[in-house]
Amino acid sequence: MSNEWPTARPDYDDLTACVLGEMGRWTVPGIAAGIWQDGHMTTIGHGVASLETRQPVTGDTLFQIGSITKVFTATLAMRLVEDGLLDLDAPVIDTLPDLPLADKDARRILTLRHLFAHTGGFEGDRFVDYGRGDDALSKAVAAFDTLRQWSAPGELYAYCNTGFYLAGRIIEQVIGQPFETVMRERVFTPLGLERTVFFPEEAITYPAAVGYLQKRTGAPFTVGRPYSMPRCVNPAGGIVSTVGDLLRFASFHIADGEIESTRLLTEAATREMREPRVAAPTIDVAYGIGWALQEIGGVQIVRHGGATRGFNASLLVIPSRRFALALLTNCGHGARAMRQIERWALEHFRGVRLTLPEPVDTPASALKAIAGTYERHDSRFTVFPEKGRLRVESVTIDEESGEEEVGDPFWMRPVGALTDHAFIVTEGRPRHALIDLLPASNGRPPLLRCWGRLAARREEPAGSHDGRANRKKAKRAVTKKSKRAN
């Protein structure tokens, strides 16, 4: 296997050709794309925003941007820090003295800096609907004592949506207004983001894309319903926007806190957001304040992706080379097209080549030692050796209904030294994703960190993870419902 990203064919002449080629290659209904370089912006749209109405995608079409929202929330917090209203290093309980957390020690030392770097240590995925009222965030946070505490704050990276719910609630408490109002008044409006909104009743007043799901390649598309995430998710992933507005936001960060000669953040604050705070579970990737960070050939890339029900989004910025790329798609597997467009655009416009770590041959005994079932509240991964690789069978679990759904298997191989415990997906979805294993310590079972989320190994009888037994188990698995403890 080559350590370079697969070459997009043909080697496209321009952005339009690249977008059209990758749309067709991956059967994506619509893509909006935009480039900002050296002060100039170009936006394009291709395909359709709705398979039913055939409304065309343009550079002004609204898409859900998912977790790119986290960079907006971190930016808002930095504005409040500079106004003397927040302190990233003060204990969260200074602002929310009644904060419930399962771990009393964690509750005592948790800070905003932990939250923005995904090192809060508590379970990060909870998408329960607490209503559309202005009290949605306060209700969500009131149930945080039921979140599992995986580690002490600051100990390790684990992707944490709920940490951003908590950050949003702190902002509400400090300002005395709903989170969305504060964001609009202190980020959207000052930056001139005229088509950036939170709520569906706002999005519907503009040309807006419909999100689509597809169970497998070639299967029929289905509309991603409901359209919106629960309101409590807004600080972590609720923004709906355009590529133009995303690029305008990116240009603000490239200019280190200035927009059209108006300074909204100090240079020091925006650069602090891009300083590595914690190693993330991928090769040469770290997390700053809201931004995911990567360095290639001495060039820092700051970025964030987003995935919601039927939408995939990406914002990639190279501040030192005055370059930004925004991509928005209305398909669950649009990420595959985006990866190829990013690869092509980075090399074509700025001469930066993305590479992949090289898989290594590993003794069968070492692979067998990794085998096991790793569980979390919303998924289960069964890992076992198969022909020099590790086969992974996954099950997703609805956190409210307990309904289970068996996913397609994928295969991964170790990369680098075995002691690194890092793996790359070589076959199946999502191909080229990086996964790692955190070895056991302090008597705890090892943790599998998959898509940034932690799952704990379940102790089972020896021999229970051979390939034949698990294949039979996977064939017997059916969608089912189980009772969920409240």
N, C-alpha and C positions, 0 to 999 in steps of 0.2 A: 504494500500500500504506500503510495506517495504521501509525503508529509505536506503537500500543498492542497488547497481546496480544489475540487474537481473543476477543470476548465469549462467555463460556459461556452457553448458552441452555437454560432460562430463567435469570434472575438469582435464584439459589436463596435460599430463606428461612433455611436452616440447614445445618449441616455434613452431616447425614445425607442431606438432599436433594441436596446437591452431590456427595457421594461416589456415591450411587446413580445420579445422572444421568450422571456421567463414566464410571462403570463400564459402563453401557449404551452410551454413545456410542462407547467405544473397545474394547468387548468384552473386558474384563479379568475373569478368573475371580474374583478376590478382592482386597479392599483393607481394610487396617486403618489407621485415622486417629486422631490424637490432638491435642488443643489444650491447652496450658498457658498460662494467663493470670492474672496477679495472684495467684498462689499456688494456683489451682484447676486441676485436671486433668479433662479429659473424653476418654474413648477409646471408639471404636466399631469394629465390624467388619461387613463385608457381603460377600456372595458365598460362595464355597467355597474351602477350603484345598486340596482335592483333587477333581478332576473325577471320579475313580473312586469314592471313598468318600462324596463329597458332604458331608464334614465342614464345618460352617460356620466362617467366619472370625469371630473375636471380638477384642476388644482385647487378649486374652492369647495370641493365636496367635503362634508364633515364625516369623520370616522371616529370610532372610539379609539383612544390611544392607550388604554389600560395603564400599565405600571410606569409609563413615562411620566404619569401624574406625580410619582414620588419625587422627581427632580423639581417639579413646581412647588410641592409642599416644602421641600428642603430650602428652596429659594425664598419662599415666604418666611420661613422660620429665620433665615439669615437676616432678612430685613428687620424682623422684630428684635433679633439680637442686637443689631446696630442701633435700634431705637431704645435700647436698654430695657426692653420688655421681657426678653427671654435670656436664659443662660444655658448654653449647651451642656455645661458640666455640673449644674446644680441637680440635686436629686429630684426626680419627678414628683415625689410626694411633697415637695415644698409648694407645688402648685395644686396638686390633687392629693391632699392629705388622707382622703378616704379610699385611695386606689386599692382595689382588691387584687392581690396576686397570690398564687398558690404557695410560693416560696417567700417567707418573711425576710430572709437575708437579701434576696434579689430585689424585693420591694424597697428595701432600705437604700440600696446603692444604684439603682437604675437611673440613667440620665438620658436626656435627649440625644446626646452624641451616640450612645448605645443604639438608640432606636434608628437613627439615620444611617448607621453602618450595618444594620441587621445583626447586631450582637446583643440584643436584649435577652436572649436565652430562652424565651417562652415560645410556645407554639404559634406559628405565624399564619396559619390558614384557618379562618373561620368566616364563612359567608352566609351566616344566619341573617334573616331580614328582621330588623328591629323597627320597621315602619319608615314612613316618609316625613315624619315630623321633625322639628328642629332638635328634638331630644334623642335622635337616633344614635348619635355617637355616645352620648352619656349612658344610654341603655346598653350599648355594646360593651363599653368599658366596665360597666357595673358587673358584667359576667366574666371578667378576666380571671377570677380566682378558679375558674374551671379549665383554664388553659394549662397544658402540661409545661413544666419548667424543665427544659432539656439540659441547660447548663447555666452557670453563673453569668451574669451580665459581663460582657467583654471577653469571655473565654473563647468563643468560636463563632464563626459566621454561619447563620442559617436564615435563609430568606424569610422575611417577616412582614407580611401585610398588616397584621394586627398591631405591630409597632407603629405603623403610620396612622392607624385609627387613633391610637393613644396620643400621638403627636398632634393630630388634628383636634382632639378633645382639649389638649393643653392650650392650643391656640385659641379655641373658643373661650376657655375659662379666663385667659389673660385679657382678651379683647372685649368679651361680653357680647359677642355676635356669633351667628352661625358660621361655621368654617367656610362655606361657599361664599358668603358675603365678604369675609375678610380676604379671601383669595381674589375675588373680583376687584375689590377696592385697592389692594396693595400690589397685585401682580398683573392681572389681565388688563385692567384699564390703563395703568401707567405705561405698560409695554405696548399698548395699541393692539392687543389681541382681540380683534373685533368679532371673530367667528369661533371663539373658544368658550365653551359652556359646560355645564354639568348635567342639566336635567333634560329628559326627552321632550318636554313641552317647549324648551328653548331650541333644541336641535331641529325640531320639525319645521321651524320657521325658515330654515335654510335647506339647500340641496343636501341631503344626508344619505349615507350608504346604509344598506341592510346587511347584517352579518349572516354568513352562511356556514353550515357545518356539513361535513362529509365523512361518513364512517370509515370509508376506505377509498383509495384511488379508483375512479371510475364509477363509484356509487352516486346515486342522485343527491343533489344538494337539498338540505332542509334549512329553513329559516331559524336562526338562533333566537329562541324566545325563552323568557321575556327579554326585551331589548336592554333594559337597565340592570345594573348590579344593585344590591341593596344600598340605601343612602349612606349607611355607616362606612361603606367601602370607598366613598368619594376621596378622602385624603390619600388613599393608596392606589386607586385606579379608576376614578370616575370621570375624568375629563373627556370631552368630545371636541375635536379640533380639526384643523386643516394642515396640509404640509406647509403652506405659507406662514401660518401662525407659529408652527413649530420651528421653522427656520428663523423667524424673527426672534423667538425666545432664544434659540441657539446663538444668534448674532450678539445678543445681550451678554451671554456668557463669554463669547470670543472676545468681546470688547471689555471684559473684566468689569461688568456691572454698569455699563453705560449704554444708553439707547438714544440715538439722534441728539447727541451732545447733552443729554440729561443723565446725571449719575444717580442711580437708584441703590446701588451697592458699592462698597469700596472695592478696590482692586484686591486688597488682602482677603476680603470675605469670599469673593468668587474663586480666588485661587485656593483658599482653604478647603473649599468644597471638592477640589480636584486632588487633594493630598491623600495618598493611601492611608487608610485607617486599619484595615484588616485584610488578610489574604482570603479571597473567595475560592470556592472549590473548583477552580479551573486553572489551567496552566498560564502563568504570567498574568493573572487577573486579580485585581484587588477592588475594594470598595472604599469610597470616600464619604462625603456627606451627600447622600442622594444619588451620586453618580457611580456607575461601574467603570473601572479603570483598566486599561490594558496598555502595555508598551511594546512596540514592534520596531526593532532597529533604532532604538533611541527616541522614537516618536510616540508621544502619549496620545492615546485615543480615549475619549470619554464618551460614554454612551448609556442608553437604557432602551430596553425593549418593552413591549406590552402585549398581552394576550387576554382577550375577553371572549365572550360567547360569540364566535363567528368573526372575530377581528384579530388581526395581527399588526403590530406597529413597531417601528424602529426609528430612533434618533441617534445619529453618530456624529461626533464633533471632534475635529483636530484643531484645538485652539492655536497651537504654534504655527500651523500652516493655513490659518484663516479659511477653514473649510467645514461644511456641515452637510449631511445627507439625511433627509427625512423620507420615510417610506410608510405608506398606509395601505392595508389590504382588507378586503371584506370576505375573507375565507379562513377557516380554521387552519388550513395547511399553507397559508400564504407565507409563513416563515421560511419555507424552503425556497420560494422565489426570492424573498428578500435577501437571504444569505448570498445568493449568486449575484444579485444586483449590487450588494455592498462590496463583494469581492472585486467585481469588475470596476465599480466606481472608484474605489480606493486606489487601485493600480492605475486606472486610466487618467484620473484627475490629479492625483498627488503622489504617484509612484510608490505606494505602500502595498506590500504583498502579504496577505494573510496566509499563515501556514498552520498545519495541524501537527500535533505530536505523533511520533512514530510508534505504533504498537510493537511490543517485544514478545518474544517467545518466553513462555513461563512453564515451569514443571507442573505436571498434572497434580502433584501433591499440594502445591501452593494454591492452585485453583480450588481444589477440594476443601482446603481450609477456609476459604472465603464463602463457600456454599452455605445456604441457609435461607430462612424466611425472615424478612425484615418488615416490621409493621409500624404503622402510624394510624391516627384516627380516621384518615380518609383514603388510605391505600395500603396495599400489601404487595411486596415484591419477593418472589421466590427465585433464588439464584442457584444454579448448579452447573458443573463443568460439562462441556460438550465439544469434543473434537478440538481441544486446545483453546477453546473460548469459554466464556461464561454466558449461558442462556438465562434470560430474565423473563419470567412470567409475571404480569402485573394485573392487579385487580383494583379498581377504584370503588370507593364506598361513599355513598351520599351521606353527608354528616348529619342530616336531619331525619331522613327516612330509613337509613341503614341499607338502602338498595345497593346491590353489588353488580358491577359490570366487568367482565373479563376483557382485558385489552389484548392487542396483538403482541406477540413476543418480540424481543429484540436481543441482539448479541453484542457483547462488549469484550474488549481485550485490554490488558494492562498496558500502560505507556510509561516509559522511563523505568527507573529501578522499582522492583517490586515493593520495596520499603516505602515508596511514595504512596502506595495504595490508590493510584489514580487509574481510571479506565476511560476508554473512548468507545462510543457506540459505533460499531463497524457495519452492522446490518440491522435493518428495521428502523422504525421511527423512534425518536428523532435522530437520524444519522448524524454522526460527528459530535453529539452531545458528550460532555465530559462529566463523569461521575466519580465520586471517591468514597473510600471507606476509612472511617476514623477508628483506629485500633482500640481495643478495650483498655480501660484505665480505671484505677481505684475500684476494682471489682465490678465495674459496670460492663454490660455486654457491648460489643462493637456497634457502631452506628453506620448505616449506609446513608450518604448524602446524595440524593437523587433529585435533579432539577433544583438544587439548593435546599431541599427539604430533608429533614432528618427522619430516619426510620430505625427502630431498635431491633436488633436480632432476637428472634424467639428461639429459646433452647428447645431442641427436638431430638428424638432418638437418632443415634448414628445410622447412616445409610438412608435417611428419609429424603435425601435431596438428589438421588440419582435421576438421570434424564428420563428413563422409561417410566418411573413412578410418577414423575411430575407431568409428563405428557398425558398419561392416563387421567390424572387429576384435572388437568386443564380441559380435557375433552368432556369430563363429567360436569364441569362447572357450568352453572346456569345462573341467569339473573335471578336474584332472590331478595326478599325483604327480611330484615331482622329488627328486633326491638332496640331502641337507642336510649341509653340512660340519660336522664336530664340532669 
